[in-house]
Amino acid sequence: MFLGPVNLSRKHIVKDVIRYVLTLYRKNKELKSKVELEYADCPDAYELRHVDDDFDSSASDGSNTQFYRPSMELPALELEQEMSEFDALVLCIKKSWLKKN
């Protein structure tokens, strides 16, 4: 799912951005019909990761749909980190969250 562009300040921190994205998701029926987020009410379940630049993001069915794969080679962004400048990020469920639930 592509959500953007989202206008945020460089001063926003990662955990606030995660909460904001989940709020946008919960309020958007069209988005909810396309993607199901199992833990949409729990921002602690998610992290932001950089986009895997080596992954072909074009859809295999020839549609204009694009999707992004997270880079697992880099660590997730720290929750208290300021956003700075990122072209694209991927919202992911934390592996540690999946192990707990």
PyMOL commands that set and color helices and strands:
alter all, ss='L'
color gray80, all
select helices_A, chain A and resi 14-27+29-34+43-45+95-100
alter helices_A, ss='H'
color red, helices_A
select strands_A, chain A and resi 46-50+89-93
alter strands_A, ss='S'
color yellow, strands_A
deselect
rebuild
show_as cartoon
